[in-house]
């Protein structure tokens, strides 16, 4: 199993396909398996790197305070361990925040960026979630949080019920303290004031019932030349809820920016 230890933690990732590197950064409170549809589809065209962020999956789960930049550097360490010079980043929710942080810190590393949700900074929300994870049992808290991010129709569909139940099976192996630290680290970073200096081609995606829809619109309006697209019949985790439209939007964006196999 592939691991990176270059940033001081064991960070797990999985690889699939060949072609230009495409790094997938999952949302809280999921792990890399959230990308089940995209790994199957995009691996036909890209070299997929799907990472378990610290606190999730098989990666380490530190419970002491850390910085959001530490999480970004976990991702950069994986990329560098693989000998990759440039990547396209696709991140959902906190994964999108990491994609933006990485692009700001390492602009020459990122050829294109997709921010799903497009939340550049909401410290009050992140602090509240940190408190929730610190005070509630992990199994119940994660289930409530995960279901709050998807549309009601999807949550009650056979596929939605199956996938969410499958994702939640890993909850007993997680650390509520570690997840709380992720949100506390995120609450201390507000990237909104830096959006205007982003020169990397950027696509912002929201589901039409996304809790971050207005934030996504604002983020896209502040990044020069950024595109904003809406996925119908989907909430915050639109890569799961409507993957056929989601994938099409990303492929069109990457193609338009010349990010494809030679």
Secondary structure as GFF3:
##gff-version 3
##sequence-region A 1 262
A	DSSP	beta_strand	3	4	.	.	.	ID=ss1
A	DSSP	beta_strand	11	16	.	.	.	ID=ss2
A	DSSP	beta_strand	20	25	.	.	.	ID=ss3
A	DSSP	three_ten_helix	32	35	.	.	.	ID=ss4
A	DSSP	alpha_helix	36	42	.	.	.	ID=ss5
A	DSSP	beta_strand	46	51	.	.	.	ID=ss6
A	DSSP	alpha_helix	68	81	.	.	.	ID=ss7
A	DSSP	beta_strand	87	92	.	.	.	ID=ss8
A	DSSP	alpha_helix	94	105	.	.	.	ID=ss9
A	DSSP	beta_strand	110	116	.	.	.	ID=ss10
A	DSSP	alpha_helix	123	135	.	.	.	ID=ss11
A	DSSP	alpha_helix	138	148	.	.	.	ID=ss12
A	DSSP	alpha_helix	152	155	.	.	.	ID=ss13
A	DSSP	alpha_helix	158	168	.	.	.	ID=ss14
A	DSSP	three_ten_helix	171	173	.	.	.	ID=ss15
A	DSSP	alpha_helix	176	187	.	.	.	ID=ss16
A	DSSP	three_ten_helix	192	197	.	.	.	ID=ss17
A	DSSP	beta_strand	201	207	.	.	.	ID=ss18
A	DSSP	alpha_helix	213	222	.	.	.	ID=ss19
A	DSSP	beta_strand	227	231	.	.	.	ID=ss20
A	DSSP	alpha_helix	238	241	.	.	.	ID=ss21
A	DSSP	alpha_helix	243	256	.	.	.	ID=ss22
###
